């Protein structure tokens, strides 16, 4: 029986589910989401969890429901600053630490906050992401403990975007800031990364079990009722199934984690050999090399990240996004590379790569690594 027939059968069997769903999601879905977070050492009440059409919608709703300006790591995912700006909130940037991304450097953040206030800004919201897009790194527990204390001292509400959490290469070593300061942290996640279901638009969130957390939850639900009404009712079963983590889901995520880790480490070695400054990848499927002062930048005659992106695309057919798209300084010559683009051109190729005993020997990956090595070589070809 093919996939289309299964889909048609499922839709037909559930065609009676035509009423508007609960804005926050059905009880079964929210129970599954809460249990998912509790298995990760994060206290979660199903009555303070929700589902939505994508985690991006939740993030926007949170920013719309919270007062104050937004504190972001530099660089950070493009939508954080864009969403803040669309809501009239200002962005307070803070550089990331030397070894990891996705978080402001705890050594720099207190002064950044004080300077922001002297400049008339009102930093009240801190967004963290781990593993991180664009750097592909995981925040360390000691860094998160320090950030947690800063959040308490400066009365910041923390939004921890953990949509890549299950793709951390060493999940046993992962720490969420919600384990440290659960009473002031909202955690968001979804299925677009760990299960590659971006087009299904399935996001979830967990709120603090405090008076403030309940009030924020209520404000967001009121806003959501006017914006997206609820998660598509036929997809609630998907949320319940996936976040209950049956064996087949756990195995598929483990395969993805292994593949992403192997390819990211291989590209990391190529970039280091080419003279790039790049943090060792620890999760997801990104790398973020910077090439300021490198032989590659000299060979290509570039001075900004956009010039570097254009040169690599036109001369080497390597696509990347410039670091300035993520709030970084153009002169750092940063690029975000997406390793998942090299797994194959078709679903069949990508599945074969996923299931390969050695992903680096899969033909699409092997060919791509050769092309990447040639493109980033500091020697004229």
C-alpha positions in Angstrom: 0.0 0.0 0.0 1.6 3.3 -1.1 2.0 6.5 0.9 -0.8 8.3 -1.0 -3.3 5.5 -0.2 -2.3 5.6 3.5 -2.8 9.3 3.5 -6.2 9.1 1.8 -7.3 6.4 4.3 -6.2 8.5 7.3 -7.9 11.6 6.0 -11.1 9.7 5.2 -11.2 8.0 8.6 -10.8 11.3 10.4 -13.0 13.5 8.2 -15.4 13.8 11.1 -12.8 15.9 13.0 -14.0 19.1 11.5 -14.4 21.3 14.6 -11.9 24.0 15.6 -9.3 22.4 17.9 -8.3 23.9 21.3 -6.0 26.8 20.7 -3.4 25.3 23.0 -3.7 21.9 21.5 -5.5 18.7 22.5 -5.0 17.1 25.9 -3.3 14.0 24.5 -0.8 16.1 22.5 0.0 18.3 25.5 0.4 15.3 27.8 2.9 13.9 25.3 4.8 17.2 25.1 5.0 17.5 28.9 6.3 14.0 29.2 8.9 14.7 26.5 10.2 17.6 28.5 10.2 15.7 31.8 12.3 13.0 30.3 14.8 15.7 29.6 14.9 16.8 33.3 12.6 19.9 32.6 9.6 20.2 34.9 6.5 20.5 32.7 2.8 20.7 33.4 0.5 19.7 30.5 -1.7 22.7 31.4 1.3 24.9 30.6 2.3 23.3 27.4 1.0 24.1 23.9 1.2 23.1 20.3 1.2 25.5 17.3 1.8 25.6 13.6 5.5 25.8 13.9 7.9 27.0 16.7 8.5 30.2 14.7 4.8 31.2 15.4 5.4 30.5 19.1 8.5 32.7 19.2 6.7 35.6 17.5 3.8 35.2 19.9 6.2 35.2 22.9 7.9 38.4 21.8 4.5 40.0 21.2 3.4 39.0 24.7 6.5 40.1 26.6 7.6 43.6 27.4 11.0 45.0 26.7 13.8 44.7 24.1 15.5 41.5 23.0 19.0 40.3 23.9 20.6 38.2 21.2 23.9 36.4 20.7 25.9 37.6 17.7 25.5 35.8 15.4 22.1 34.2 15.9 19.3 32.8 13.8 17.9 35.4 11.4 14.3 35.4 12.5 14.9 36.4 16.1 16.0 40.0 15.2 13.5 40.2 12.3 10.6 39.3 14.6 11.7 41.7 17.3 12.1 44.5 14.8 8.6 43.8 13.3 7.2 44.3 16.8 9.0 47.6 17.4 11.5 45.9 19.8 15.2 46.8 19.6 17.9 44.2 19.6 20.8 44.2 22.0 23.7 42.2 20.5 26.3 40.4 22.5 29.2 38.4 21.0 29.2 34.7 21.5 32.0 32.9 23.5 35.1 31.5 21.9 34.1 27.9 21.9 30.4 27.9 21.5 27.5 29.9 19.9 23.8 30.4 20.5 24.4 32.3 23.7 25.9 35.7 24.7 29.3 35.5 26.2 28.7 35.5 30.0 32.0 37.5 30.4 30.5 40.3 28.2 26.8 40.2 28.9 26.6 42.2 32.2 28.3 45.2 30.7 26.4 44.9 27.4 23.1 45.1 29.5 24.3 48.1 31.5 25.4 49.9 28.3 22.1 49.1 26.7 20.2 50.7 29.6 22.5 53.7 29.5 21.6 54.1 25.8 17.9 54.1 26.7 17.1 50.5 25.8 15.1 48.1 27.9 16.6 44.6 27.7 14.0 42.2 29.2 14.1 39.1 27.0 17.0 36.8 26.5 16.9 34.3 23.6 19.2 31.3 23.7 19.5 28.4 21.2 21.4 25.2 21.7 22.4 23.4 19.5 22.8 26.6 17.6 22.0 27.9 14.1 24.4 29.1 12.6 27.4 27.7 14.5 26.3 24.1 15.1 27.6 24.2 18.7 26.1 23.3 22.1 26.2 25.6 25.1 28.2 24.2 28.1 26.6 23.7 31.5 29.0 26.1 33.2 28.1 28.8 30.7 24.4 28.3 31.2 24.8 28.5 35.0 26.5 31.8 34.6 23.9 33.1 32.2 21.1 31.9 34.5 22.6 34.0 37.3 22.8 37.0 35.0 19.2 36.5 34.0 18.1 36.5 37.7 20.3 39.5 38.5 18.9 41.5 35.6 15.3 40.2 35.7 15.4 38.7 32.2 12.8 36.3 30.9 14.6 33.5 29.0 13.4 31.9 25.8 15.3 28.7 25.2 14.9 27.6 21.6 15.7 23.9 21.7 14.4 22.8 18.4 17.8 21.1 17.6 18.2 19.6 21.0 17.7 16.0 19.9 20.4 16.4 17.3 23.1 17.2 19.9 25.8 14.7 19.1 26.3 13.8 22.8 22.7 14.0 24.2 23.8 12.8 27.6 26.0 15.9 28.0 23.2 18.3 27.1 22.0 20.9 29.7 19.0 23.1 29.3 18.9 26.5 31.1 15.3 25.4 32.1 16.9 22.9 34.4 18.7 25.7 36.2 16.1 28.5 36.2 12.8 26.7 35.3 10.7 29.6 36.8 11.8 32.2 34.3 12.4 30.0 31.2 10.1 29.2 28.3 11.3 26.3 26.2 10.3 26.0 22.5 10.8 23.0 20.2 9.2 21.3 17.3 9.5 18.5 14.7 11.1 20.3 11.8 14.7 19.5 12.6 14.9 16.1 14.5 12.3 14.5 12.2 12.8 16.7 9.1 9.1 17.8 9.1 9.5 21.4 8.4 6.6 21.6 6.0 4.2 20.0 8.6 4.5 23.1 10.8 4.4 21.5 14.3 5.8 23.5 17.2 5.5 23.1 20.9 6.4 25.1 24.1 6.6 24.6 27.8 5.9 27.5 30.2 7.0 28.1 33.8 4.6 26.9 36.6 4.5 30.3 38.2 2.0 33.1 38.4 4.1 35.0 35.8 4.4 31.9 33.6 0.6 31.3 33.7 -0.1 34.9 32.9 2.3 34.8 29.9 0.7 31.5 28.8 -2.7 33.1 28.9 -1.6 36.1 27.0 0.0 34.0 24.3 -3.1 31.8 24.0 -5.3 34.9 23.6 -3.0 36.2 20.9 -2.8 32.7 19.2 -6.6 32.5 19.0 -6.6 35.6 16.8 -3.6 34.5 14.7 -3.6 30.8 14.1 -6.6 29.4 16.0 -4.9 26.0 16.6 -2.7 23.3 15.3 -4.3 21.5 12.3 -6.5 18.9 14.0 -5.3 16.0 11.7 -1.7 16.7 12.8 -2.4 16.5 16.6 -2.0 12.7 16.4 1.5 13.3 14.8 2.5 15.5 17.8 1.2 12.9 20.3 3.0 10.1 18.5 6.3 11.8 17.9 6.6 13.4 21.4 5.7 10.1 23.0 9.0 8.8 21.4 8.2 5.3 20.3 11.1 3.1 19.3 11.0 3.9 15.6 11.1 7.6 16.2 14.0 7.2 18.7 15.9 5.1 16.1 15.3 7.6 13.3 16.5 10.5 15.3 19.6 8.5 16.4 20.4 7.8 12.7 20.1 11.5 11.9 22.3 12.5 14.8 25.0 10.1 13.6 24.8 11.3 10.0 24.9 15.0 10.9 27.8 14.4 13.3 30.0 12.4 10.9 29.6 14.9 8.0 29.9 18.0 10.1 33.1 16.7 11.7 34.5 15.9 8.2 33.8 19.4 6.9 35.1 20.9 10.1 38.5 19.2 9.4 38.5 20.6 5.9 37.8 24.1 7.1 40.5 24.0 9.7 43.0 22.8 7.2 42.0 25.7 5.0 42.9 28.2 7.7 39.4 29.1 8.8 38.5 29.9 12.4 35.6 27.6 13.2 34.1 26.2 16.4 34.0 22.4 16.6 30.5 21.2 15.7 28.5 19.5 18.5 25.0 19.4 17.2 22.6 20.0 14.3 23.9 20.4 10.8 25.7 23.7 10.6 29.2 25.1 10.6 30.2 28.7 10.9 33.7 29.4 9.7 35.2 32.9 9.6 38.0 33.7 7.2 39.2 37.2 8.2 43.0 37.3 7.4 43.0 33.8 5.8 44.8 32.7 2.7 41.4 32.0 1.1 40.3 35.6 1.6 43.5 36.8 0.1 43.3 34.4 -2.9 39.7 35.5 -3.6 40.4 39.2 -2.9 37.4 39.6 -0.7 36.9 42.0 2.3 33.3 41.3 3.4 31.2 38.2 4.0 28.9 39.0 1.1 31.9 39.3 -1.2 33.2 36.0 0.0 29.8 34.4 -0.5 29.5 35.7 -4.0 33.1 34.6 -4.9 32.6 31.0 -3.6 29.3 30.7 -5.4 30.6 32.1 -8.7 34.0 30.4 -8.8 33.5 27.3 -6.8 29.7 26.7 -6.9 29.6 26.5 -3.1 26.5 28.1 -1.6 26.4 29.6 1.9 24.8 32.5 3.8 27.0 35.4 4.9 27.4 36.0 8.6 25.9 39.5 8.4 22.5 37.8 7.7 22.8 36.5 11.3 23.8 39.9 12.8 27.5 39.3 12.5 30.1 42.0 11.4 30.8 41.7 7.7 34.5 42.1 8.1 34.7 38.8 10.0 34.0 37.0 6.7 31.7 34.6 8.4 29.7 32.0 6.5 27.0 29.6 7.6 27.4 26.2 5.9 24.5 23.6 5.9 25.9 20.1 5.9 22.5 18.4 5.3 22.7 19.8 1.7 25.3 17.1 0.7 23.4 14.0 1.6 21.9 13.5 -1.9 19.6 15.1 -4.4 16.6 12.7 -4.1 14.7 11.2 -1.2 16.1 7.8 -2.2 19.7 9.1 -2.1 19.2 10.8 1.2 17.7 7.7 2.8 20.5 5.6 1.5 23.0 8.0 3.0 21.1 8.0 6.3 21.3 4.2 6.5 24.9 3.8 5.3 27.3 2.1 7.7 29.8 4.8 6.9 28.0 8.0 5.7 31.3 9.5 4.6 31.6 6.7 1.9 28.1 7.3 0.5 28.6 8.6 -3.0 26.8 12.0 -2.6 28.7 12.8 0.6 32.1 11.6 -0.8 31.7 13.8 -3.9 30.6 16.8 -1.9 33.5 16.5 0.5 35.9 16.5 -2.4 34.3 19.6 -3.9 34.3 21.4 -0.6 38.0 20.5 0.0 38.9 21.9 -3.4 36.8 25.1 -2.9 38.3 26.0 0.4 41.9 25.1 -0.5 44.2 28.1 0.2 46.3 27.1 -2.8 45.4 28.2 -6.4 43.8 25.4 -8.3 
